[in-house]
Each structure stands twice: as structure tokens, then as C-alpha cells.
Amino acid sequence: MYSEALYANTDTARFIAIASLFEYLAYPEDYEQWRKVKKEIATHIARDKKHYHELSERFRELSHIEIDGAEAGIRTQLVHLGRDLVDLMPVQSDRKKLFDELHAYCIKVIDHLMSDPSRPWSEIVTFREKRRAELGVD
């Protein structure tokens, strides 16, 4: 899935692949709403409670946010409304900055998960619960 995100033919396909990767990294055996996905991903990345909330807000901006009554979340616009990322972000350097940000998040989670690939998923769930408690969130 990460390779798909790296080598997608278009920036729209790349963003959708990354969003799907986040969903998988958060819940590899189930489908969950994006609001739950972002919580699991942020747990691996956050340095402290403030950073966790900043990440949560950033993921909300990327997924579903209304501005002046119109849907402005990139994920919702691409996945559900069929828009093209180039139309939403016409400046290539802005898209590069977005992908650099998203890839950094992916790598952080993947690195943590791969630090012990034989670890059962139940231990990841326990880690996430303890980490959120340490951060004082949830």
C-alpha cells in the first residue's frame, strides 16, 4: 500500500492511496470512520497532548471540513465528490509539501509497527490505549 502511494500515476491517486494506507494502519481488519482513523494515527505521532490535538485538527482539515457551508476537506472532495487534487491545489509545490507531510506521518506509524513485526495486533491496541492515556486524550 505504501508503494502505491509512492508510485501512483497522479497526485489524486497518490492522496487516495495515502488515505487508504492510513485507514489500514489504523484498522487493518475492519473499516472505521475517518474520525476514528485519525485518532489512531495521531497516537503514534503526537509528542504531547497539544500536538495530538493539532494533529487531530489537521486530519480533520484534510478529511472533512466545511468552509462557508461548502465541503473543503481534501479527502472528501477526492473520494466522495470525484474532484481532482490539481484543481484543489493547483500549485505543485503546495502538493509536494502536503505529500511530504503525509509521508512523514506514514513513516512514523510504519516504523513503529515494524519495530517488532511479530507483535500481535492486540499489543498495538494496548499501546495505543496507554499512549492516549499518557497524552491525556480520549
BELSUL-V479816 format. One record per residue. N is the residue number from 1. SS is DSSP state (H for helix, E for strand, L for the rest). PHI is phi in whole degrees, -180 to 180 (* if undefined). PSI is psi in whole degrees, 0 to 359 (none if undefined). Layout:
n=N ss=SS phi=PHI psi=PSI
n=N ss=SS phi=PHI psi=PSI
//
This chain:
n=1 ss=L phi=* psi=322
n=2 ss=H phi=-67 psi=321
n=3 ss=H phi=-61 psi=320
n=4 ss=H phi=-58 psi=318
n=5 ss=H phi=-66 psi=323
n=6 ss=H phi=-73 psi=324
n=7 ss=H phi=-114 psi=18
n=8 ss=L phi=-60 psi=149
n=9 ss=L phi=-72 psi=333
n=10 ss=L phi=-131 psi=160
n=11 ss=H phi=-66 psi=327
n=12 ss=H phi=-63 psi=312
n=13 ss=H phi=-63 psi=323
n=14 ss=H phi=-63 psi=314
n=15 ss=H phi=-63 psi=315
n=16 ss=H phi=-63 psi=321
n=17 ss=H phi=-64 psi=320
n=18 ss=H phi=-66 psi=317
n=19 ss=H phi=-60 psi=319
n=20 ss=H phi=-66 psi=321
n=21 ss=H phi=-62 psi=316
n=22 ss=H phi=-57 psi=316
n=23 ss=H phi=-60 psi=317
n=24 ss=H phi=-67 psi=315
n=25 ss=H phi=-63 psi=329
n=26 ss=H phi=-79 psi=316
n=27 ss=L phi=-141 psi=83
n=28 ss=L phi=-69 psi=343
n=29 ss=L phi=-114 psi=357
n=30 ss=L phi=-142 psi=163
n=31 ss=L phi=-98 psi=134
n=32 ss=L phi=-135 psi=156
n=33 ss=L phi=-64 psi=153
n=34 ss=H phi=-58 psi=326
n=35 ss=H phi=-62 psi=330
n=36 ss=H phi=-80 psi=324
n=37 ss=H phi=-60 psi=312
n=38 ss=H phi=-61 psi=327
n=39 ss=H phi=-64 psi=317
n=40 ss=H phi=-69 psi=319
n=41 ss=H phi=-67 psi=315
n=42 ss=H phi=-61 psi=330
n=43 ss=H phi=-60 psi=324
n=44 ss=H phi=-76 psi=335
n=45 ss=H phi=-100 psi=325
n=46 ss=L phi=-62 psi=137
n=47 ss=L phi=-85 psi=328
n=48 ss=L phi=-159 psi=181
n=49 ss=H phi=-60 psi=316
n=50 ss=H phi=-61 psi=314
n=51 ss=H phi=-64 psi=320
n=52 ss=H phi=-57 psi=314
n=53 ss=H phi=-69 psi=325
n=54 ss=H phi=-64 psi=317
n=55 ss=H phi=-64 psi=318
n=56 ss=H phi=-60 psi=317
n=57 ss=H phi=-66 psi=319
n=58 ss=H phi=-63 psi=316
n=59 ss=H phi=-64 psi=325
n=60 ss=H phi=-65 psi=317
n=61 ss=H phi=-61 psi=320
n=62 ss=H phi=-73 psi=334
n=63 ss=H phi=-102 psi=302
n=64 ss=L phi=-150 psi=110
n=65 ss=L phi=-150 psi=139
n=66 ss=E phi=-103 psi=136
n=67 ss=E phi=-126 psi=121
n=68 ss=L phi=53 psi=39
n=69 ss=L phi=80 psi=0
n=70 ss=E phi=-112 psi=142
n=71 ss=E phi=-65 psi=126
n=72 ss=L phi=-124 psi=358
n=73 ss=L phi=-68 psi=130
n=74 ss=H phi=-61 psi=311
n=75 ss=H phi=-58 psi=312
n=76 ss=H phi=-62 psi=318
n=77 ss=H phi=-63 psi=319
n=78 ss=H phi=-78 psi=309
n=79 ss=H phi=-75 psi=315
n=80 ss=H phi=-99 psi=334
n=81 ss=L phi=-110 psi=359
n=82 ss=L phi=69 psi=22
n=83 ss=L phi=-76 psi=170
n=84 ss=L phi=-111 psi=136
n=85 ss=H phi=-61 psi=325
n=86 ss=H phi=-62 psi=326
n=87 ss=H phi=-69 psi=324
n=88 ss=H phi=-78 psi=325
n=89 ss=L phi=-133 psi=82
n=90 ss=L phi=-69 psi=339
n=91 ss=L phi=-87 psi=119
n=92 ss=H phi=-59 psi=322
n=93 ss=H phi=-66 psi=330
n=94 ss=H phi=-68 psi=319
n=95 ss=H phi=-67 psi=320
n=96 ss=H phi=-61 psi=316
n=97 ss=H phi=-61 psi=319
n=98 ss=H phi=-61 psi=312
n=99 ss=H phi=-67 psi=324
n=100 ss=H phi=-60 psi=316
n=101 ss=H phi=-61 psi=309
n=102 ss=H phi=-65 psi=320
n=103 ss=H phi=-64 psi=321
n=104 ss=H phi=-60 psi=319
n=105 ss=H phi=-64 psi=314
n=106 ss=H phi=-58 psi=311
n=107 ss=H phi=-60 psi=319
n=108 ss=H phi=-60 psi=314
n=109 ss=H phi=-69 psi=313
n=110 ss=H phi=-61 psi=316
n=111 ss=H phi=-57 psi=317
n=112 ss=H phi=-66 psi=315
n=113 ss=H phi=-66 psi=324
n=114 ss=H phi=-85 psi=356
n=115 ss=L phi=-63 psi=335
n=116 ss=L phi=-150 psi=83
n=117 ss=L phi=-65 psi=344
n=118 ss=L phi=-87 psi=354
n=119 ss=L phi=-63 psi=132
n=120 ss=L phi=-68 psi=152
n=121 ss=H phi=-60 psi=328
n=122 ss=H phi=-58 psi=328
n=123 ss=H phi=-71 psi=328
n=124 ss=H phi=-66 psi=316
n=125 ss=H phi=-60 psi=315
n=126 ss=H phi=-63 psi=316
n=127 ss=H phi=-56 psi=313
n=128 ss=H phi=-63 psi=318
n=129 ss=H phi=-63 psi=314
n=130 ss=H phi=-65 psi=319
n=131 ss=H phi=-64 psi=317
n=132 ss=H phi=-63 psi=323
n=133 ss=H phi=-65 psi=317
n=134 ss=H phi=-61 psi=321
n=135 ss=H phi=-75 psi=342
n=136 ss=L phi=78 psi=33
n=137 ss=L phi=-122 psi=164
n=138 ss=L phi=94 psi=none
//
